[in-house]
Amino acid sequence: EGNQHLGLLMEVVALKDIAEGEEVTIDYGPEWAAAWAEHVAKWEASVKEGTIGTVWPTRALDYNNQFISKPFPLADETFPENLMMKCFLMVKKPTDEPPINEAGEKIRHWTKAPKTFLSENLFDCTLTDREEVTPLDGDADDAATSWNYTVKWSGKTEVTWVKHVPHKAIVFVDKPGTSDQHIGQAFRHYIAIPDEIFPQGPWRNINNDEEEDVVESDDDDDDGDGCGRLEAGGPPPCWRALSW
């Protein structure tokens, strides 16, 4: 929560009525369009030269779609090496079995809470077992059939076995540095904002001649540390060496 902040905000106001189902498009401007056309031309040339492959790696978003209606792979099954399996995990002690197994490892049951599906509860996991369930005995939403899993959750110092993890609590993610945005030839260009969309008026680009520049002075350096007097409205003069 401490890292949350608001960046630049804009309100976009329609100048005409928008009909239901009408497509709203955005014009990125001629400079962006020209840069995109150049990028496409270079990309297609690289494909012809063979410097860029024609088979695109499987991404997590595409791979997850394959498991909407079929079970996720267990530990002894394979999946693309550029992907990682993650589980949304919030757990509680079981009431129908001991909370510690014979190996001294914790046994926990998956539980659903308001914060279960937040990113802070997304962890690396390994699926070791699964069972088919129906909406009557599992949390399968509207699906006719789903699966619950037993998950090995490895921490820094201990292993926890989590049972009854529902299908929807499991997801593949791209390994760090492997998603499309990390491709060296990816298209990157700023989206310009046309000046004419902003309200016109005398308030634009006003230079207030009455504002005084910050004045830094070393005239009153009484202790010989090189730091002078703080003028009204200015930062401490010694900051110059640290951050200016």
N, C-alpha and C positions, 0 to 999 in steps of 0.2 A: 504494500500500500504506500510506502514511503517513496517509491519510484514513480508513482503515477503523476502525470502532469498533462496539461493541455498545450498543444502546439498552436500553429497558425489556424484560425478558424475563419470560414467564409460562409455567408448565407447566400444561397442561390435562389433567386426569385423568378418564377415563370412570368413572362410578359403576355402570355395568352393561356386560355384554358387548355388543359391536357386531357384528352379523351381516354377513357378506360381502355387499356391494352395498347395505347399508342407508344411507339418506341421513342425514347429520348436519347439523342446522340450528343456526343461532345466533339467539337472540332479542336484538335490539338495544335492547329496552326500550320502554316506552310513550311516553316523551318523544320518542325517535327516530321511532317510528311515527306519532305525531301531527304531527311536523314534516314527515315525508314526505307524509302525506295533504294537508297544507296546501300543500306545494310542487306536488303533482300538480294540485290544484284551480287554483292560480294559473297553472300552465303551460298547462293546457287552456283557461283563460279567455284567455290571451295568444294562443294559436293561433286561437281564434275571432275575436279582435279583429284579427288579422293582424300583431301586433307580433313574433311568432315564426313563422318559415317552417315549412312542412310537409315540405319536401324537405331531408333531412339531408345535409351535405357528406360526400363520400367520405373515409374515414379510411384510414390506411396499413394497418392490420390487415385491413380488408375488401379493399383493393385488392391486397394481396399474395396473397390467396387466389385471385384471378383468374389468377395466373401460376404456379400450381403445375404445371399441365400445358400451358402455352403460353409462348412466349418473351417476355422483357421487351422493351419498346420501345427502339428505337435513338434516336440523337440527333435525327434528323429526324422522329420520331414524337412525339406529344403525350401528356401525362398531367396529372392535376389539378394546378393551380398551388399548392395547399396542401400538396403532397407533395414530398419530396426523394429522389433516388436515391442510395443508398450502396452501397459494396462493401467486403467484408472482403478486405484486401490484405496479403499477405506475398509477397515476390518474390525471385527469384534471376536471375543473369545467364544468358542463353541460351547453349547450347553448339552450336547448329546455325545461328546467324546472328550478325552483328555486334551488339554491345551498344549501339551508337550509330547512329542513322539519318543520312541525308544532311543533315537539318536540325539535327543536333547534339543531338537529343533521345534520351533513354535508351530502350532496348528491354529489357523484362524479362519473365520468365515467372512466372505465378502458381505458388505452391507451398503445399502443405498442411503445417502444423506444429501441434504441440499448442496453440499460442496464436493460430492464425490467426483463429478465430471469436470472439475476445474483442473487447469494445467498443473497446479501445485501438487496434485495427487496422481500425476502420470509418471509411471516408473518403468524401468526395464523389467522384463519378465520373461519367463520360459513356460510354455504350456506343456504339461506332462501327461494330462489325461483329460478326457471330455466325455460327456454324456448327453444324449439327445433329450430335449425336454419339450413340453408343449406349453402354451400360455396358461394352462391350469396349474402347472407346478414349476414354472419358471417365469422370469421376467423377460418375455419375448416380444413385447409390444403387440403389433398387429400381425406378426408372422405366424404362420400355421405351425412351423417347426423351428426350433432354435437349439442352442447348445449351451451348456454350462461347462466350465473348465476348472481343473485344478492347476494352480499356478505356483511355480517356484519363484519366490521373491528374494533375491540375494542382496543383503545389505553389506556394509563395510565389515561387520564383525559377526553377522549371524544370518541364518537362512530361515525364512518363514514360508510355510506352505499355506496357500490361501485356496480354500475350496468354494465352490458354487459361484465362481466368477462368471457373469453372464456374457454372452456373445458381444453385446453392444459396448462392453467395457474394454474391449481389445481393439487395438488399432496399429497399423503400420505407419511409421514416419520415415522420412528420408534421413540418412546418416548426415551428420554435419559436413558441409562442404560439397555435397553431392547433388543438391537440388538444382533446378534450371538456372536460378539466379547466379550460381557460381560458375557457370560455363564461361570460358574466356571470351568466346565470340558472341555472348549475349548482347542484345540491343539495349543500349542505355542512352537516354536523351531526356532532358528536362521537358516538361510540358509548359509552354508559355501561356501567360494570361494576357489577352489583348487589352491594351490600355483603355480602349473605348468602353469596356463594360463597367468601368468604375465611374461613379458620379463625378461630373465636372463641376468646378466651382473655384472661387478664389482661395479656398482653404488648402488647395493642393500645392505641395512643394513650397510651403511658406518658410522663409528664413526670418527668424525673429532677431532683428538687429539689436534689440535691447538685451538679449541674453549675453552674459559675459562668459568668455572662455575661462576654463579652469586655469588658475594661476598657481604655479609652484615656485616656492622661493627657498633659497638656502641662506637668506640673509640672517636669520635668527637661529643659526645652528650653534646653540650654546654648549652642547656637550661634545662636539667634535665627531659625531657619528655620521655626518653627511646628511642628516635629516633636518630639513628646515621647517618653517612655520606652516601649519595647515591653514590655507586660505578658505574663506567661506564658500561652501558648496563644493569644494574639491576633495579628492581622496588624500589619504596620508601620503606625503611626498616620498617616503621611503618605499612605497609600493612600486615606484618606477623600476627598481632593480629586480623586483619579483615578478611583475606581471605585465609591464608595459611592453 
